[in-house]
Amino acid sequence: MIELLPRKDAASYLKGRGVRSSHTTLARLAMGGQGPKYTLIGRTAYSKPEWLDEWLESQITPHSHSMAHMLLKNGGSNG
């Protein structure tokens, strides 16, 4: 059986994984082609949980903003 989540439920699904989200944000991202995959049935947008997981995984990028990391990256200099 296929599980489809309307945008409000998709936002709740993402919130359950620790990501702040709203149905409005998902709609805005969809308009810009930046959000998770979705399908339209009638005038309602639906996402599969696996599409949400794929999109979430694609958003995870490790960052390091420590001064020590920056100094090591630059060979120990400030400039």
SULBELGI-V803796 format. One record per helix or strand of 3 or more residues. SS is the DSSP state (H for helix, E for strand). FROM is the first residue (numbers start at 1). LEN is the number of residues. If there is no record, write none. Layout:
ss:SS from:FROM len:LEN
ss:SS from:FROM len:LEN
//
This chain:
ss:H from:7 len:9
ss:H from:23 len:9
ss:E from:39 len:3
ss:E from:44 len:4
ss:H from:49 len:11
ss:H from:67 len:7
//
